[in-house]
């Protein structure tokens, strides 16, 4: 963008048929590579980043072809930096969501697509559970999500089958594959009721 702004005030000849032909090959190669990443881009940040990178390269090559042909046709040298600015803006808009999701992953925020309130409601509705606290949901990687929570269950009762069922349901319903649940019963449950609850 910086170079494009500079070249708007100081246009330079840049287009010839060789550049246009090479850029046309660039469109084909980069677009074909982007198609290889297209199917997996929604479930993995890394694949989405690779897809956006290759799609951006294809877009830049397309801009070179369009600008080169138009400059050869009209002689308007300002078209090259103008199209560069348009492509830069498209790339920024197209990658903004990836930047946001990457920052959220780095900050251990709840991953996009997971409704924290829905998860809390599900846990609170489990048999015998009277309270859920210290609930944390975060991305362990670009494809794996973790959860920790304390479940207050004053009456106690068999826990193994419940925990196994809850872990399975969290993965099936919410895509949370790593769940660590602490059951608090008896005196532990009473102590938790006296302490302030925390949900993150």
BELHUKA-V445886 format. One record per pair of residues at least 24 apart in sequence whose ideal C-beta (glycine too) atoms are under 8 Angstrom apart, sorted by the first residue. I is the first residue (numbers start at 1). J is the second residue. D is the distance in Angstrom with one decimal. If there is no record, write none. Layout:
((I/J/D) (I/J/D))
This chain:
((1/84/7.4) (1/85/6.2) (1/88/4.5) (3/81/7.6) (3/84/7.4) (4/81/3.9) (4/82/7.6) (4/84/3.8) (4/85/4.8) (4/88/6.9) (5/81/7.1) (5/85/7.4) (6/81/7.8) (7/80/6.7) (7/81/4.0) (7/84/7.8) (8/78/6.1) (8/81/4.7) (8/82/7.1) (11/77/3.5) (11/78/5.5) (11/80/7.6) (11/81/7.4) (12/77/6.8) (13/77/6.4) (14/67/8.0) (14/68/7.6) (14/71/7.2) (14/77/7.5) (14/80/5.2) (15/67/6.9) (15/68/3.9) (15/69/7.8) (15/71/4.0) (15/72/5.4) (15/80/7.1) (16/68/7.5) (16/72/7.7) (17/72/7.5) (19/64/6.5) (19/68/5.6) (20/64/7.2) (20/65/5.5) (20/68/4.2) (20/69/6.2) (20/72/7.8) (23/61/4.5) (23/62/7.7) (23/64/3.8) (23/65/4.8) (23/68/6.9) (24/61/7.4) (24/65/5.6) (26/57/6.9) (26/58/7.3) (26/60/7.9) (26/61/3.5) (26/64/7.6) (27/58/5.4) (27/61/4.5) (27/62/5.4) (27/65/6.8) (30/54/5.0) (30/55/7.4) (30/57/4.2) (30/58/3.8) (30/61/6.2) (31/55/7.6) (31/58/4.4) (34/58/6.1) (43/143/6.4) (44/142/5.0) (44/143/5.3) (45/98/6.7) (45/101/6.0) (45/102/6.2) (45/105/6.8) (45/142/4.0) (46/142/5.3) (48/98/5.9) (49/98/5.9) (52/94/6.1) (52/95/5.5) (52/98/6.2) (55/94/7.6) (56/91/5.0) (56/94/7.3) (56/95/7.7) (59/87/5.7) (59/90/6.5) (59/91/7.2) (60/87/5.8) (63/87/4.7) (104/139/7.5) (105/139/4.7) (105/142/6.9) (108/138/4.0) (108/139/7.3) (109/138/6.9) (109/139/7.7) (110/137/4.8) (110/138/6.9) (111/137/7.4) (111/138/7.4) (111/139/4.5) (111/145/5.4) (113/175/7.2) (114/145/6.5) (114/174/5.7) (114/175/6.6) (114/176/7.0) (115/174/7.8) (116/199/7.9) (118/174/7.3) (119/147/7.1) (119/170/7.3) (119/174/5.6) (119/176/7.3) (120/199/6.4) (122/169/7.3) (122/170/7.8) (122/173/7.1) (122/174/7.8) (123/149/6.0) (123/151/6.2) (123/166/7.4) (126/151/6.8) (126/162/7.0) (126/166/6.6) (127/162/7.2) (128/153/4.7) (128/154/7.7) (128/155/5.4) (128/156/8.0) (128/157/6.1) (129/153/5.4) (130/154/6.0) (130/189/7.6) (131/192/6.9) (131/193/7.1) (131/197/6.7) (132/199/7.4) (133/192/6.6) (133/197/3.9) (133/198/5.8) (133/199/6.5) (134/197/7.8) (134/198/5.4) (134/199/7.5) (134/200/8.0) (135/199/4.8) (135/200/6.9) (136/200/5.1) (137/176/6.8) (140/178/6.3) (144/177/5.6) (144/178/6.4) (145/174/7.8) (145/175/6.0) (145/176/4.8) (145/177/6.4) (145/178/7.1) (146/176/7.1) (146/177/7.8) (146/178/4.1) (146/179/7.4) (146/180/7.5) (147/176/4.8) (147/178/7.1) (147/179/4.7) (147/180/7.1) (148/179/7.7) (148/180/4.6) (148/181/7.6) (148/182/7.8) (149/179/7.8) (149/180/7.8) (149/181/5.6) (149/182/7.3) (150/181/7.8) (150/182/4.8) (150/184/5.8) (150/192/6.7) (151/181/5.9) (151/182/7.0) (151/183/5.4) (151/184/6.9) (152/184/4.9) (152/189/4.8) (152/192/5.2) (152/193/7.1) (153/183/5.3) (153/184/6.8) (153/185/5.4) (153/189/6.8) (154/185/6.4) (154/186/7.1) (154/189/4.4) (154/190/7.7) (155/185/7.3) (156/185/3.9) (156/186/6.3) (159/183/5.4))
